[in-house]
Amino acid sequence: MRGHRTSVSLEDAFWRAFREIAAAEGRTINGLAAEIDEGRGDVGLASAIRVFVLRQFTKS
């Protein structure tokens, strides 16, 4: 992210959901993570991804 190699630790359920969302949108998880990273502010990337996943599932 932002030109640096990044690793993210998420629980299996969040990884599955994140991959499902990316696939449904025709995107890669790296591309989607980069977009989330750009808008996350001071929040950690893993937390921002969890919030993103929860928001996607609650708006469905």
C-alpha positions, 0 to 999 in steps of 0.5 A: 500500500502506498508504495510499500509491501503490506500484510494484513491479519484478518480472521478467516471469516473476514478473509472469506467475506472480503474475497467474496466482495472483491469477486462480486465487484470484479476486483482483486483483493489488492485493488480493493484493499488499496482503495480502503487504505486510501480512505482509512485515515488514522484507523489500522488497515485491518480494522478498516477492512473489517468495517468495510466488510461489515458495511457491505453485508449490512447494506445487503 
